[in-house]
Each structure stands twice: as C-alpha cells, then as structure tokens.
Amino acid sequence: MRTYSAKPGEIDRHWYVVDASEHTLGRLATRIATILRGKHKAAFTPHVDTGDFIVVINADKVRVTGKKETAKTYMSFSGFVGGHKSESFRQRRARHPELLIQGAVKGMIPHNRLGRSVITKLKVYKGPSHPHTAQQPQALDI
C-alpha cells in the first residue's frame, strides 16, 4: 500500500462563515487554524495547502477570559530608537478588532512559505456583513 499525497490541483476548497460573537478567542483560533490547514480532511498532506476558506464575522464581539481584557498587551518595535508601541486588548479591540483573530490564528500555523499562503484564506470582518456571499459560504458550528 502506498501513502497518498495530495496534489495542489486536486483539492476542492469550501468556504465557511464563522460568527465570532460570544466565542472565546483561543478556542475559536485553534478551530480556525485546523480548518485553514486542512487537518480536518482525510487527504491532509503536511507540505501542501489542503485547507478551506474561513470568513469570520463579528470579530469585535470575541470574548476573553480572566483579566486579559485589561492586562493583555500587544507590543511592536520598529527597530528605531523610541519605536516601541504597546496597546491593551481593549484598545486594540476598539481600534482594529480584526487583528485580534488574525494574530491568534497566525501564531498557530507554520511560520514559513506554507503558512503565509494558508493565512491568505482567512477573511476577518468586525461587523455582521461580509463581501463573500457569491462564494456561498456554509455556516460552521464551533
């Protein structure tokens, strides 16, 4: 018996829509990362992008537990003197809530060329509407 290896041309991709309201950020991100990677399929191949597309709506209503709302900080450094910026979870949610889910999922996929192609299949929107109705995404229960 030979091991099956999926080819990029023979993969059928589906579109799923996920409502992030009242879901915990980490648990939602792990489920999304699994589907983006394609690990839920029988034809999963580690070196081929076999995953599906995910559209996340209501990103501004995602939940966190404990004191993460005020204590969790996101930091960035430009490399220049005085180029250190930080903001709390609450500030980032008010400014750009899509980055919360994108950052959590990005940390759960490979950090290489494959991961960069996988993350492009994630579409996150802060409101309840999205422009991907032509793809007829199915509702995904998390």
Buried (B, 14 or more C-beta within 10 A) or exposed (E): EEEEEBEEEEBEEBBBBBBBEEBBBBEBBBBBBBBBBBEEBEBBBEEBBBBBBBBBBBBBBBBBEEEBEEEBEBEEEEEEEEEEEEBBBBEBBEEBBBBBBBEBBBEBBBEEEBBEEBBEBBBBBBEEEBEBEEBEBEEBEB
